[in-house]
Amino acid sequence: MALLTLENISVAYDQNYILKDFNLSVEKGSLISLLGPSGCGKTTTLRLIAGFLEAKDGRFALNGKDYTRVPVNKRNFGFVFQSYALFPHLSVYDNVAFGLRLRKVNDKDIALRVGKILETVSLAGFEKRFPKELSGGQRQRVAIARALVIEPDLLLFDEPLSNLDANLRVNMRVEIRRIQQELGITTVYVSHDQEECFSISDQVAIMNKGIIEQLDRPSTIFKYPKTEFVARFIGFNNFIEFDQRQENGADIELKVKDYTFYAAKHPGKAEQSGRKGALRPDDLVIGTPQELETGPNRLTGRVKVSTFLGRSYQYVVETELGDFTVNKEMELPYASGQEVRLLFPAEKLVLVD
């Protein structure tokens, strides 16, 4: 059951539309991430849900109730900001209790609820400390506790981990997912970090220029991007534009110039209608002409650029159909200008629009 729905929402600054006829549904108890490059509309969408922005057109509903014109102070939503937004002159206890006091909750209930939520975020015993006495991760957990203690109908995160170092980001995203699942609270999470979103989300919406290019489970998007934009955004950077395609049993037969390729039909995946094949550098196979014979799904080329990545080498290979990037773990790298052959595995070749 969808708890939150955005129907044909449009948001514009002057005549510049950030969102146009935008639609989104979020299931109750799930965590959905809005992911995309700067300017794609993800933060605008979050601010609209929070009530900081007003829609030009469309309808926003929560649990069946129209929230389109409900002011921000009447929405019982928890919001976790990128900058933490803690009051520096208030203790941890008073920061977390702030929203409850605004709601005129009595002191006894405040103490119970603050104590319980600080245990949930692993900050019991930190009640008397001030923000300046806390690490970045602890401050972020105080911000999360403050958002949760009011028992919100919806929890919203705006780039919450961008100010933390790499190791702390990994630990905090695990904490956020643990807390969200433990409380079963419906959550909308905004980030530009693909790994962060994929690791904690039930669903990910990849946005581009105010529209959702693909909304699906992280594992599905990772394996089967629907469009070229999504494919490029999540790390596919080898593309072939085919002239012809036709069904051929369990495979799709594709032709370009004098070359024939096959792409596997993937069970459970939506029909692949595109004629552009996409492949990750790690899924492309490289070898010498002696190691890889000629045939379907193969191209001959020469090493154009070789780069050492630590565990592997990355090659840019020049072929008749363009340049392709491939990674391979090996002791002795191929030399610049050396003739090599590329194999595009049918089960890894994804067709995108």
BELBELNOR-V533273 format. One record per pair of residues at least 12 apart in sequence whose C-alpha atoms are under 6 Angstrom apart, sorted by the first residue. I is the first residue (numbers start at 0). GAP is how many residues later the second one is. D is the distance in Angstrom with one decimal. If there is no record, write none. Layout:
BEGIN
I,GAP,D ; I,GAP,D
END
This chain:
BEGIN
0,26,5.5 ; 1,23,5.9 ; 1,24,5.3 ; 1,25,4.1 ; 1,26,5.8 ; 2,23,6.0 ; 2,24,5.4 ; 2,25,4.9 ; 2,59,5.6 ; 2,60,4.7 ; 3,21,5.6 ; 3,22,5.1 ; 3,57,5.9 ; 3,58,4.6 ; 4,19,5.6 ; 4,20,4.4 ; 4,55,5.9 ; 4,56,5.3 ; 5,17,5.0 ; 5,18,5.0 ; 5,53,6.0 ; 5,54,4.7 ; 6,16,4.8 ; 6,51,5.6 ; 6,52,5.2 ; 7,13,3.9 ; 7,14,4.8 ; 7,15,5.5 ; 7,50,4.7 ; 8,12,4.9 ; 8,13,4.7 ; 8,48,5.5 ; 8,49,4.1 ; 9,45,5.8 ; 9,46,5.4 ; 9,47,5.1 ; 10,44,5.1 ; 10,45,5.3 ; 17,23,6.0 ; 17,192,5.6 ; 18,191,4.6 ; 27,158,5.5 ; 28,155,5.0 ; 28,156,5.0 ; 28,157,4.3 ; 29,156,5.1 ; 30,155,6.0 ; 30,156,4.6 ; 30,157,6.0 ; 30,170,5.3 ; 30,171,5.4 ; 31,156,5.1 ; 31,169,5.6 ; 31,170,5.9 ; 31,171,4.9 ; 31,172,5.6 ; 32,155,5.8 ; 32,156,4.5 ; 32,157,5.6 ; 32,164,5.9 ; 32,171,4.8 ; 33,156,4.9 ; 33,171,5.0 ; 34,156,5.5 ; 34,157,5.4 ; 34,171,4.9 ; 35,156,5.5 ; 35,170,5.6 ; 35,171,5.1 ; 39,167,5.8 ; 39,168,4.7 ; 39,169,4.5 ; 39,170,5.4 ; 40,169,4.9 ; 50,21,4.5 ; 75,76,5.2 ; 75,77,5.8 ; 76,75,4.8 ; 76,76,5.7 ; 76,77,5.0 ; 76,78,5.9 ; 77,69,4.2 ; 77,74,5.5 ; 77,77,4.7 ; 78,68,5.8 ; 78,77,4.8 ; 79,77,4.9 ; 80,77,5.3 ; 80,79,5.9 ; 81,76,5.7 ; 81,77,5.1 ; 81,78,4.4 ; 83,56,5.9 ; 83,59,5.7 ; 87,43,5.7 ; 90,37,5.4 ; 90,38,5.4 ; 90,39,4.5 ; 91,35,5.0 ; 91,37,5.7 ; 91,38,5.8 ; 92,34,4.6 ; 95,50,4.2 ; 116,28,5.9 ; 153,32,5.4 ; 153,33,6.0 ; 154,32,4.7 ; 155,31,5.8 ; 155,32,5.0 ; 155,33,6.0 ; 156,32,4.7 ; 156,33,6.0 ; 157,32,5.1 ; 158,31,5.6 ; 158,32,4.9 ; 176,23,5.6 ; 197,20,5.2 ; 202,13,5.3 ; 202,14,4.5 ; 203,12,5.8 ; 225,126,5.2 ; 226,125,4.7 ; 226,126,4.5 ; 227,124,5.6 ; 227,125,5.9 ; 235,43,5.5 ; 235,44,4.5 ; 237,40,5.6 ; 237,41,5.2 ; 237,86,5.6 ; 238,38,5.4 ; 238,39,4.7 ; 239,36,5.6 ; 239,37,5.1 ; 240,35,4.5 ; 241,13,5.7 ; 241,14,5.0 ; 241,33,5.4 ; 241,34,6.0 ; 242,12,5.9 ; 242,13,5.2 ; 249,15,6.0 ; 250,12,5.6 ; 250,13,4.5 ; 250,14,5.6 ; 259,36,5.3 ; 260,35,5.3 ; 260,36,4.5 ; 261,84,5.4 ; 262,83,4.4 ; 262,86,5.5 ; 263,82,5.3 ; 263,83,5.0 ; 271,79,5.8 ; 273,77,5.4 ; 273,78,4.9 ; 273,79,4.6 ; 275,75,5.5 ; 275,76,5.6 ; 276,73,5.5 ; 276,74,4.6 ; 277,71,5.8 ; 277,72,5.2 ; 278,70,5.5 ; 280,44,5.4 ; 280,45,4.2 ; 280,46,5.4 ; 281,45,5.2 ; 283,42,5.7 ; 283,60,5.5 ; 284,57,5.6 ; 284,58,4.9 ; 285,55,5.8 ; 285,56,4.7 ; 286,53,5.7 ; 286,54,5.4 ; 287,52,4.6 ; 287,53,5.7 ; 288,51,5.9 ; 288,52,5.6 ; 296,46,5.7 ; 296,47,5.1 ; 297,44,5.4 ; 297,45,4.6 ; 298,42,5.7 ; 298,43,5.1 ; 299,40,6.0 ; 299,41,4.4 ; 300,17,5.3 ; 300,18,4.4 ; 300,38,5.8 ; 300,39,5.5 ; 301,15,5.5 ; 301,16,5.4 ; 301,35,5.3 ; 301,36,5.3 ; 301,37,4.4 ; 301,38,5.7 ; 302,14,4.6 ; 302,33,5.2 ; 302,34,5.0 ; 302,35,5.5 ; 303,12,5.4 ; 303,13,5.4 ; 303,32,5.8 ; 311,16,5.3 ; 311,17,4.0 ; 312,14,5.7 ; 312,15,5.5 ; 313,12,5.7 ; 313,13,4.4
END
